[in-house]
Amino acid sequence: MVIEDEAIISLDLCFKLKDKGFTVYHSDDYHDALKIISEKKPDLIITDLKLKSGFVGIDLYNKFKKDGYKFIIISGTDHDKKLDDFIKSENLVFVSKPFVFEDLFEKINELLNK
């Protein structure tokens, strides 16, 4: 599942994941993502940190972490120490934008093979 509101990044990421053989669901909106995650139950959720709806990827993580979903948080913006500490304490994978797809793909494989 890819949750990204920057169209170019989203299209590129979804295309490359499909090319690697993944079934990919996409949303650019928090509320739509909630519905898709609940219905499709993806193995992995890749979410932008800041979503246009005013929510953040951490909101999704907090809602679904009890269900055992694996998350990768991506962001192109600076974030504070509090968020860094949260990411570390929850053992979340964080990837800064811009990223090299092969590096992200490596992290995806690591998470899915745990």
Contacts in CASP RR format, 6 or more apart in sequence:
PFRMAT RR
TARGET T0000
AUTHOR 0000-0000-0000
METHOD contacts of the structure
MODEL  1
MVIEDEAIISLDLCFKLKDKGFTVYHSDDYHDALKIISEKKPDLIITDLK
LKSGFVGIDLYNKFKKDGYKFIIISGTDHDKKLDDFIKSENLVFVSKPFV
FEDLFEKINELLNK
1 24 0 8 1.000
1 25 0 8 1.000
1 26 0 8 1.000
1 27 0 8 1.000
1 33 0 8 1.000
1 36 0 8 1.000
1 37 0 8 1.000
1 40 0 8 1.000
1 42 0 8 1.000
1 44 0 8 1.000
1 45 0 8 1.000
1 46 0 8 1.000
1 47 0 8 1.000
2 10 0 8 1.000
2 13 0 8 1.000
2 14 0 8 1.000
2 17 0 8 1.000
2 24 0 8 1.000
2 25 0 8 1.000
2 26 0 8 1.000
2 27 0 8 1.000
2 46 0 8 1.000
2 47 0 8 1.000
3 26 0 8 1.000
3 27 0 8 1.000
3 28 0 8 1.000
3 30 0 8 1.000
3 33 0 8 1.000
3 45 0 8 1.000
3 46 0 8 1.000
3 47 0 8 1.000
3 48 0 8 1.000
3 51 0 8 1.000
3 57 0 8 1.000
3 60 0 8 1.000
4 10 0 8 1.000
4 13 0 8 1.000
4 26 0 8 1.000
4 28 0 8 1.000
4 46 0 8 1.000
4 47 0 8 1.000
4 48 0 8 1.000
4 74 0 8 1.000
5 28 0 8 1.000
5 29 0 8 1.000
5 48 0 8 1.000
5 51 0 8 1.000
5 52 0 8 1.000
6 48 0 8 1.000
7 28 0 8 1.000
9 97 0 8 1.000
10 26 0 8 1.000
10 28 0 8 1.000
12 101 0 8 1.000
13 46 0 8 1.000
13 101 0 8 1.000
13 104 0 8 1.000
14 24 0 8 1.000
14 26 0 8 1.000
16 101 0 8 1.000
16 105 0 8 1.000
17 24 0 8 1.000
17 108 0 8 1.000
18 24 0 8 1.000
20 105 0 8 1.000
25 36 0 8 1.000
25 40 0 8 1.000
25 42 0 8 1.000
27 33 0 8 1.000
27 36 0 8 1.000
28 51 0 8 1.000
28 52 0 8 1.000
29 51 0 8 1.000
29 52 0 8 1.000
29 53 0 8 1.000
30 51 0 8 1.000
30 53 0 8 1.000
30 54 0 8 1.000
30 55 0 8 1.000
30 57 0 8 1.000
30 59 0 8 1.000
30 60 0 8 1.000
31 53 0 8 1.000
33 47 0 8 1.000
33 60 0 8 1.000
34 60 0 8 1.000
34 63 0 8 1.000
36 42 0 8 1.000
37 45 0 8 1.000
37 60 0 8 1.000
37 64 0 8 1.000
37 69 0 8 1.000
42 69 0 8 1.000
43 70 0 8 1.000
43 112 0 8 1.000
44 69 0 8 1.000
44 70 0 8 1.000
44 71 0 8 1.000
44 72 0 8 1.000
44 108 0 8 1.000
44 111 0 8 1.000
44 112 0 8 1.000
45 60 0 8 1.000
45 61 0 8 1.000
45 64 0 8 1.000
45 69 0 8 1.000
45 70 0 8 1.000
45 71 0 8 1.000
45 72 0 8 1.000
46 71 0 8 1.000
46 72 0 8 1.000
46 74 0 8 1.000
46 104 0 8 1.000
46 108 0 8 1.000
47 57 0 8 1.000
47 60 0 8 1.000
47 61 0 8 1.000
47 71 0 8 1.000
47 72 0 8 1.000
47 73 0 8 1.000
47 74 0 8 1.000
48 57 0 8 1.000
48 73 0 8 1.000
48 74 0 8 1.000
48 75 0 8 1.000
49 56 0 8 1.000
49 57 0 8 1.000
49 58 0 8 1.000
49 73 0 8 1.000
49 74 0 8 1.000
49 75 0 8 1.000
49 76 0 8 1.000
49 77 0 8 1.000
49 79 0 8 1.000
50 56 0 8 1.000
50 57 0 8 1.000
50 75 0 8 1.000
50 77 0 8 1.000
51 57 0 8 1.000
57 73 0 8 1.000
58 73 0 8 1.000
58 83 0 8 1.000
58 86 0 8 1.000
60 71 0 8 1.000
61 71 0 8 1.000
61 73 0 8 1.000
61 90 0 8 1.000
61 92 0 8 1.000
65 71 0 8 1.000
65 90 0 8 1.000
70 111 0 8 1.000
70 112 0 8 1.000
70 114 0 8 1.000
71 92 0 8 1.000
71 93 0 8 1.000
72 92 0 8 1.000
72 93 0 8 1.000
72 94 0 8 1.000
72 95 0 8 1.000
72 104 0 8 1.000
72 107 0 8 1.000
72 108 0 8 1.000
72 111 0 8 1.000
73 87 0 8 1.000
73 92 0 8 1.000
73 93 0 8 1.000
73 94 0 8 1.000
73 95 0 8 1.000
74 94 0 8 1.000
74 95 0 8 1.000
74 96 0 8 1.000
74 97 0 8 1.000
74 99 0 8 1.000
74 104 0 8 1.000
75 94 0 8 1.000
75 95 0 8 1.000
75 96 0 8 1.000
75 97 0 8 1.000
76 96 0 8 1.000
76 97 0 8 1.000
76 98 0 8 1.000
86 92 0 8 1.000
87 94 0 8 1.000
93 107 0 8 1.000
93 111 0 8 1.000
95 103 0 8 1.000
95 104 0 8 1.000
95 107 0 8 1.000
END
